[in-house]
Amino acid sequence: MNGIQKTIHWTPRIISVLAIIFVSLFALDAFHADTPVWRQVADFFIHLIPSFILIGLLILAWRWPLLGGVIIALIGLVFSPIIFIHNYNMNHSIGMSLSVILMITFPFILAGILFILDYFRLRKSNEV
């Protein structure tokens, strides 16, 4: 495997892990001083459900890059307008809403595309 092949192989995995960690940070808003500890922990795990789903999809993509890549890219594409509209309604700024999309959903779109490219690279190397 040459340098470009290694890059295409590892970049979507690294992007996905970092993006999942970033999304998981939003679960920290479950902790409040005036809430009982047991409720805070329960809320924290509820807020982590999207991260658990994304971890499952990453495992799927790691094993089956084409299927996982398509699903991960579609999740990024489907959630982009939803997150954009939600943020635009809060701040009425197209620029800020686009920057939120770039931070939250674009990494998954990019990782999905790179998983798909990795699938075709693997398929091509197995044919030769």
Beta strands, then each sheet from edge to edge (+ up, - down):
end
